[in-house]
Amino acid sequence: MLNTVGDWLGRRAIHTPFREGLVVMPGAQRTGLGNPGGQPLRLTYDQWNRMANQMAHFLYQKGVRKGDRVAVLSQNCLEMLNLLFACGKLGAIFVPYNWRLTVAELRPLVADTDPKLFFYGPHFKETTAELKPPNSVGLAEVDFSQYPESNPPMPDLDLEDPWMILYTGGTTGKSKGAVLSHRAVLWNAWNTISGWTLSPDDRVPILTPFFHTGGLNVFTTPLVELGACSILMGPFDPGELLDVVTNERLTVIFMVPTMFKMVMDHPKFAETDFSRVRFLISGGAACPEPVQLAYRAKGCQFKIGYGLTEAGPNTFGMPDHRSWEKPGSVGFPLPHIQLRIVAEDGHLCGPNEVGELLVKGGHVFSGYWRNPEATAEALQDGWLHTGDLARQDDEGFYYIVGRKKEMFISGGENVYPLEVEDAIYQHPAVAECAVVGVPDPKWGEVGKAYVVLKPGMSLTAEELIEHCRGLLAKYKTPKQVEFRTELPKSAAGKILKRELK
């Protein structure tokens, strides 16, 4: 019997069995080991569903049942996707760990989720040996093809049953396990398909890691719900992506700003034809305007996305015909999403007034795994308090100003680091920057800018401060500048300001 709640691939195999649902590039084949010189593996939805069924039968034989956690520590690969959809079939909970974390950082996450099975990719055999999780399984060491292709035993599932636990990036503190139900993932898919006008003919690369909601839910699950095609890439290679733009006829591309810049700087960028690409969308961090302009010069619609693990992540959409006019805006809420911007005293903000962004809708998470205190703080009266600061302009377009915890007060005035960073990025010598508030005996706090210069460029602190004076009020202008060769980043490409502070 088909599990209509959790069996996403089973539904597609019924309705569009012969459509190409997944293309696995050589670098994402053979459980992350790659397949040098190999050809892309092309799977119809029927073929992909049979693979996920084989994985589900393996899990079931190992005792995995509804509500059990199935953890995985691996780089992106076909087996991870099969594991995700096999968990959906069985009602199990998929828990991908951030493979960039140390053993010391991973150990409390494993203890927190207490997985029934712990899968690891070939690059993480030593890490797994140090962690010593019970019931560990090497993804490269099992021949899943020997298991039945038929439907596995499927439980009754409710939309509120959890499907994923995704640990938040922890840019401002300790990581928490966000529980995403089948309802939340489904609503995110519907909102994305409708609001971003996705088509069954879309072909989209999956470039961000599966331990992050960007890898799983910006496009992967919406594309399966729609019956479109995902292109699963291996370790990020800007040159390979530019080849895939042409060879796989890509129509939409999602990346974080660092990736867009790496692609823009590649020698193949100038000659690559982006004419089939309907739009590009950047998320995870602020995208410098010069990067956006480079893609717009090639005729691309370049949009800024906003999301968080706890809500979707897709929350906003920008109308095509306005994206050129509003380069810093995230647009309007996607269908079936309610938003509020609330000031510190609780009143609803008016136009151009900055306040905290609150989100409500079916795509919002269920809470933090085994953390009722943090859940109660985040979810209040049905509204998710994002901790992000936003404003609306006079036309109703939304802008993300920055993190609430990153705002600082200088001489009694609120300073939003994102606004200062936007000004710094306008200097042609600046490649990356981050601004944080630091103690000051006179003003309470002042801005300190951490800056990475473009190769071959030179700039002094005094020159950069003078540049900012022409663009910002005096209290917003950074008083200190520190030049670095690189800035610390999370796995999602976000600059870790807590490490700078």
C-alpha positions, -999 to +999 in steps of 0.1 A: +000+000+000+013+035-009+021+057+021+007+090+007+023+111+035+059+099+034+064+082+001+074+111-021+092+090-047+065+064-047+039+091-057+062+103-085+068+067-097+030+064-102+023+097-119+055+103-139+075+070-139+095+077-171+104+113-164+141+119-156+141+128-119+178+127-110+211+131-127+241+121-106+273+136-117+304+115-114+317+133-083+285+123-064+286+086-074+299+057-055+291+070-020+311+102-023+343+085-036+334+099-070+337+082-104+366+100-122+361+100-159+327+085-156+294+096-172+264+110-154+240+085-139+205+092-152+175+079-132+138+081-140+114+085-111+106+048-114+142+038-112+150+062-084+120+050-064+132+013-067+166+023-053+149+041-023+128+010-018+159-011-016+174+012+010+141+011+030+141-027+030+177-026+044+167-002+071+136-023+080+157-054+082+180-036+106+151-028+129+143+008+119+107+017+126+085+048+127+101+075+149+136+060+149+164+084+141+187+074+112+219+095+112+244+100+084+278+116+082+288+119+046+294+142+017+266+146-008+260+114-027+232+093-042+229+071-012+221+101+010+192+110-011+180+074-011+183+074+026+162+105+030+133+091+009+136+057+025+132+073+059+101+090+046+086+057+035+092+041+069+083+071+090+119+072+103+136+105+110+166+115+088+194+132+107+223+144+086+253+157+106+276+185+095+307+166+084+329+197+089+325+195+127+351+180+149+346+148+169+341+169+200+314+189+183+297+159+168+296+138+200+268+158+218+247+158+186+249+120+183+240+117+220+211+142+215+195+123+187+204+087+198+202+072+163+190+036+156+215+035+128+246+056+120+257+057+084+290+071+074+307+079+041+341+066+032+359+098+041+346+096+077+356+061+088+382+074+112+358+100+126+331+074+132+357+051+149+364+080+173+327+087+179+319+050+185+282+053+178+262+021+181+250+003+149+273+022+125+271+012+088+296+022+061+276+035+031+303+022+007+303-012+024+268-023+017+254-036-016+219-021-014+210-035-048+205-070-033+174-058-015+139-059-029+127-031-052+091-035-040+075-012-015+087-018+021+062-022+050+048+012+055+032+026+087+003+050+090+018+085+090+004+118+100+016+151+084+028+162+118+051+132+122+087+143+119+108+136+088+141+154+095+161+168+123+185+195+109+209+211+132+210+249+129+242+265+117+250+279+151+263+313+138+252+329+171+255+301+195+251+264+202+235+243+174+199+231+180+181+203+162+152+217+143+124+191+137+108+193+103+076+174+099+062+160+067+037+189+068+065+215+070+085+200+041+053+196+020+042+232+026+077+245+018+075+226-015+041+239-025+050+275-015+082+273-035+066+257-066+038+283-067+058+314-056+089+308-077+068+295-106+087+263-110+080+240-139+082+202-143+107+210-171+131+228-147+166+213-143+184+225-112+218+216-097+221+206-061+253+222-049+249+228-011+254+201+015+226+178+026+233+184+063+219+219+056+183+228+048+196+246+017+207+212+002+175+194+011+147+219+009+155+249-012+151+228-043+155+191-038+122+182-021+102+208-041+115+194-074+105+159-064+071+171-054+067+187-088+083+160-109+112+181-122+149+171-124+177+175-099+213+174-109+233+161-080+268+176-080+299+163-062+324+186-043+320+221-056+339+229-087+332+262-104+345+250-138+324+219-136+293+239-128+298+261-158+301+230-180+269+216-165+251+249-171+254+240-208+255+202-209+226+197-186+205+227-198+201+242-164+171+265-158+175+276-122+206+278-099+208+283-061+241+290-044+255+309-015+274+342-024+308+327-020+300+301-047+286+328-071+318+348-067+340+317-074+320+309-105+321+346-116+360+346-112+365+314-133+380+318-168+350+299-183+325+324-170+327+349-198+321+323-225+293+303-208+258+307-222+233+314-194+204+320-218+184+289-206+187+299-170+154+315-159+168+329-127+196+327-101+189+328-064+214+336-037+209+327+000+226+320+032+243+354+035+243+388+020+254+389-016+276+418-027+260+440-054+291+437-078+285+399-078+248+404-087+257+428-115+282+404-131+254+379-136+228+405-146+253+416-173+249+381-188+211+386-190+203+366-158+175+374-134+194+375-101+173+372-069+181+374-032+165+346-011+160+345+026+152+315+048+161+297+079+161+260+089+131+266+112+109+279+083+110+261+051+136+275+043+119+293+014+099+323+027+102+351+001+099+355-037+109+384-059+087+391-090+109+388-122+100+422-135+111+440-103+143+422-094+164+447-114+149+477-096+152+463-060+187+446-059+188+444-021+152+432-015+140+396-009+106+406-023+073+394-009+062+365+012+055+333-007+019+320-009+003+309+023+029+326+045+021+353+070+048+378+081+050+405+107+078+430+116+076+438+153+095+465+172+111+459+205+081+472+224+057+449+205+041+473+181+038+465+144+064+484+124+055+509+097+072+515+063+110+517+066+109+509+104+132+481+114+120+453+137+122+416+142+107+394+115+080+370+126+068+341+104+037+320+104+026+292+081+025+255+074+062+255+065+073+263+100+091+237+121+077+217+150+102+228+175+137+219+187+145+183+194+144+176+231+147+213+239+114+227+251+129+259+265+144+269+231+111+259+214+090+281+237+113+310+230+112+306+192+075+297+188+051+322+206+014+323+199+019+305+166+045+329+154+082+320+148+105+347+162+133+345+137+158+368+154+163+385+121+158+422+116+138+434+086+120+464+071+095+471+043+098+499+019+069+522+008+058+496-018+058+467+006+091+451-005+109+433+023+146+438+032+166+418+056+187+442+077+207+417+098+206+395+129+190+410+160+219+398+181+244+414+157+229+449+160+249+473+182+242+507+197+267+535+191+262+568+209+225+558+215+219+550+178+211+515+164+237+503+139+229+474+116+261+457+104+246+446+071+240+482+060+276+491+068+289+460+050+269+470+019+288+503+019+321+487+023+314+463-006+310+492-029+348+498-027+364+481-057+393+466-037+370+447-012+364+410-017+347+401+016+339+420+048+321+416+081+313+443+107+308+437+144+303+460+174+332+464+198+334+482+231+343+519+231+348+541+262+331+571+246+303+557+224+296+524+242+302+505+210+316+512+176+319+493+144+349+472+135+353+460+100+371+428+091+381+430+054+396+406+028+410+424-003+408+412-038+441+397-052+466+423-062+446+452-046+458+475-018+438+496+006+445+513+040+422+515+069+421+553+066+411+550+029+383+526+037+369+547+065+370+578+043+351+557+016+324+549+042+321+585+053+307+593+019+280+567+022+271+564+058+261+586+088+290+593+111+278+570+138+275+541+113+310+546+099+334+519+113+361+533+135+384+503+133+395+481+103+414+448+104+426+433+071+427+395+069+434+369+043+401+351+049+371+352+072+357+323+093+326+307+077+300+281+085+293+252+062+265+273+047+289+300+037+278+324+064+306+345+081+309+335+117+309+368+135+310+353+169+345+340+161+355+375+150+342+390+182 
